[in-house]
């Protein structure tokens, strides 16, 4: 089946020359975050806020009600959150990390421990800034890029129980599942795992929250891979996922295809009431939360759109298409291919570059120079953290180049260009040299670092 949409508006893009690309990346401190988008041909930096909105979402933008209090868009958002996610209370926020921060400020205390499958980087940073400690409890197979498993985002229940026993339930304010697991390659969490985590949490009276950014992609994998879900509609599976949780923080810039927006969904009125004063102080009044009324409309409509079975099947097919092309060329990728991105194993691609010289970021730079394609390195530059006791810097277990595909934006021809570019880098991989840091802040350094070739 071809795309279940046709193209009504187009945005020109241009490929600058190789010499220009070499100059631009040098000026950007060998960090793809420093590039301006006009110098990028195909932008796979992120699938966040970069998707193409539908005509229906754009129509919502025009109809947006900009009243300060009680705008129509908020009622529509409440309706969508109730229908699609199953939560009665909605806290709007300008994006996912703002929603998380509002929730975490109320529930995380200094010294708390929060079990995750794996937190996203800004989520991790937010919890640490509040004195909490996120702990990865993802199943070990998540760290084996080549191991095929349908649900590599699952929490390992043995690790979870061991952690609860070790630190005590009173120090665990909640458990959080990122669906799909972005930091682990966009890998899904099984419905059976969501259910089992909720059961363990209930034994100890610990709430479960979902980081829902890609909950519709996760539901699609459940539909395709988990027994008993083949004949269920995506909409039904999405809702069931949330039934095993007490709430969610949601970046609506991903699956709902809005350019901006986030929310918290809850059924606990008391918790909702505690968040409201912070919401007003930090984001805006409770019915707009830092968004324009028009954005609320785009999010509300996007929440319904993300439940479309054909749209999702087509989206995942395109991500798989890119993955297959790279796989056929002998380039090692995380398998199975994730929901929103293809993750290239940069450590396997550039085995001669030690982790200290940032193979993932090096590969992102090389791909840009080769073909004007912007991916992002997710490895030691992004995820190294100091050990709590010794202060020693611990690098992450994987070095990955993420090629995140915006929804409804690029064609398969664009994917061909991406694959060809990476294949050309692969052919000359032995000549590629690593990068070292010139300047970097102590945290979230991959966004701001300036580097130079070794
Ligand atoms: N949670 C997950 C799983 C995410 O992937 C992101 C953002 C957030 C929370 C934060 O949401 O950006 O709206 O504040 N991920 C983007 C990415 C930035 O490129 O993967 P936000």
Boltz pocket constraint, residues with backbone or C-beta under 6 A from the ligand:
constraints:
  - pocket:
      binder: B
      contacts: [[A, 45], [A, 46], [A, 47], [A, 48], [A, 94], [A, 95], [A, 96], [A, 97], [A, 98], [A, 120], [A, 122], [A, 123], [A, 178], [A, 180], [A, 182], [A, 211], [A, 213], [A, 214], [A, 251], [A, 252], [A, 253], [A, 261], [A, 262]]
      max_distance: 6.0
